Amino acid sequence: MTLKNLFKVNLLRGSLLLVIYLMYSYTGTAAAYLFRYALNALTHKDLITFLYWCSVEILVAIVSSLFLTISTYLFNKQIQQYVHVLRDRIIHHYYHNSYREVGEIQNILNNNMKILTDEYARPWILILSSSLMLLMSIGVLFSMHWTLVIATVLTCVIVLALPQLTQKITTRATKAASQKNAVFLKTVADWFSGLNVLRRYHAINRLQNVLNQSSGRFADANEKKQKALSTADGLNGVGNSIGQVGIIFWGGLLFFHHQLDIGGLLVASNFASSIFDELWDIIDSITQIKATKDLRTELHTLTQDTETDTEVDASPAAISVKGLVIIYEGHQIRYPDFAIKACDKVLLSGDSGTGKSTLFKAILGKLQPTAGSIEYYNKKGELITPNYRQIGYVAQDGVLFPDTIANNMTMFQHYPESQLNKVIDSVELTDNLTKFPQGVNTTINLDNLNVSGGQQQKIILARAKLKRQNLLLLDEPTSAIDSKTSTKIIKSLLASDQTIIMIGHNLRPEVQKLFDYRINLSR
């Protein structure tokens, strides 16, 4: 997130903002300066002139307020558009380049973006308006007496140096608060994913303890962050107060030496106070902005265009496993050496705990081998660096989305209706769809699931058949489907020219014979 890109996201609006803020600062300064003439008329007991200048001042102040209202509204629209663009880039990054826990992604998309909006983007509103008002105020002081400007500049330099004393503390505290929030979100995700089990075993006390501990650490980090920011504010306030008193004192000396009239003295004092108030806002905003440095660095990394889609011929069609050892959840699993050629249909079997699903995770690149290797080959038999996204995978607990059955099968891509119907038939889903009033256009309700376990598996299998990757991994894809229907579906799957590796338990002998061969894993 940068100020330059914040303005560039809508250049026309950004340019208009600068003009409106300039008009706001000019009219605001003019309204304050006109008070000088009202005060001088008051000292001369000229009521008509006093009322005239008061009326003019009020009118100019109203115009200034309108400019401020419009500019603030436009600036917030600019920020929201920029944040939308950044979120889109972050989502694009995670989609194409990396995998993180859902809680961590939520923290970045929600908490970190809110921090950057509130403590980086919005402070620039104050910096912009305050800087313009400060410059206008200095100009007015110069018109009154040039020494007022010298005194103001000297005190401003001192006040501006104060934030450097607390910058590292506030930066560290902001980063720590973000990290604790990420940990809290991950804790919530980890424990609430097993909420039904916790209920079954009456383990609410453990849930409360874990969440309270994590929430407490998050609250402590936020408290330290606010303490650091408050310390910085206090230090800045001391400098601000000293500066204001100093300018008023100097203005008083000029008055007693007949260099200023009474209206000029009071207005100069008012402008001095205004200058240091504006300076306070600038310093406070700069302190917040500097505290977000680490978050902005992380965001910069996530929003770079680092998509590295692999070429089409990097789509795996065959694999070989050599000396493979994987440590997963504290257990070491050793695999036999084997090679699977393109178009082979392989049944992967073995007792529970022998590492069948773990092997799939390694093939998909989600787990790194402790020893040995998995080599990938394209259809031409060439050794390749795989594009893991081009490996088909049907998990035991496949994911559905709150959209239509059709979109869950096509994954929001366009397929001819005839092709979609053919795939629906091949996974034995046609009869099931007749039970839904809207058929394939029925929306899946994830909160109150309106499809059975077997229907879910059929939808996900249809998705895999439509995609037709060269290599397809199936992890007990028909476990919730009756035996007779399961046999038909497996036969249809194996009739393709894909390379298929399927994990299966207790398959009937006639189903096992459908495969080219079997790889059995043992402890």
Buried (B, 14 or more C-beta within 10 A) or exposed (E): BEEEEBBEBBEEBBEBBEEBBBBBBBBBBBBBBBBBBBBBBBEEEBEEBBEBBBEBBEEBBEBBBBBBEBBBEBBBEBBEBBBEBBBEBBEBBBEEEEEEEEBBBBBBBEBBBEBBBEBBBBBBBBBBBBBBBBEBBBEBBBEBBEBBBEBBEEBBEEBBEBBEEBBEBBBBBBBBBBBBBBBBBBBBBBBEEEEEEBEEEEBEEEBEEBBEEBBEBBBEBBEBBEEBBEBBBEBBBEBBEBBBBBBBEBBBEBBEEEBBBEBBBBBBBBBBBBBBBBBBBBBBBBBBBBBBBBBBEBBEEBBEEEEEEBEEEBBBBBBBBBEBEBBBEEEEBBBEEBEBBBBBBBBBBBEEEBBBBBBBBBBBBEBEBEEBEBBBBBBEEEEBEBBBBBBBBBBEEBEBEEEBBBBBBBEEEEBEEEEBBEBBEBBBBBEBBEEBEEBBEBBBEEEEEEBEEBBBBBBBBBBBBBBEBBBBBBBBBBBBBEEEBBBBBBEBBBEBEBBBBBBBEEBEEEBEEBBEEEBEBEE
